[in-house]
């Protein structure tokens, strides 16, 4: 089996990254994390990568004269590792046109709501405020919009009567992590096609 190359982008604790690293330890999973990139230094996600001897790189927006310059540098660093799939695992920066031109059909992101409902950074809070009975997580390929790309998979998480934002968020995170690991494995082992908004895994 050919082992697919993953570059994972993180902004924080890296729990999704850890789940992918653990999955990749099984040769049957079909993937290897070849690099981890971040938008800030000193985060747990980079520490997790180092513990697994995975190369890392950091590009802070404040270090560049403009957002396109940052995007160009990020694109170059990711391209250096020749990834088959780029995974946003809690990466909190929107990439730009150059990055999407290079990786748009293989740049995955996970969102803690059932898109197209509740895009943006407060999915569980917005879902609770709206009074929905079912929340969840969405795995999708990133496009130029905010949480608008073609959907790979979704998982539902029931909203309980006594849920707080914190309790709902934690249950969504668990489901989200399992979905991410499961579908990254399927994508690298089985391949995929994107036609319009439809993602198909053979």
Secondary structure, 3 states (H helix, E strand, C coil): CCCEEEEEEECCCCHHHHHHHHHHCCHHHCEEEEEEEECCCCCHHHHHHHHCCCCEEECCHHHCCCHHHHHHHHHHHHHHCCCCEEEECCCCCCCCHHHHHHHHHHEEEEECCCCCCCCCCCHHHHHHHHCCCEEEEEEEECCCCCCCCCEEEEEEEECCCCCCHHHHHHHHHHHHHHHHHHHHHHHHHHCCEEECCEEECC
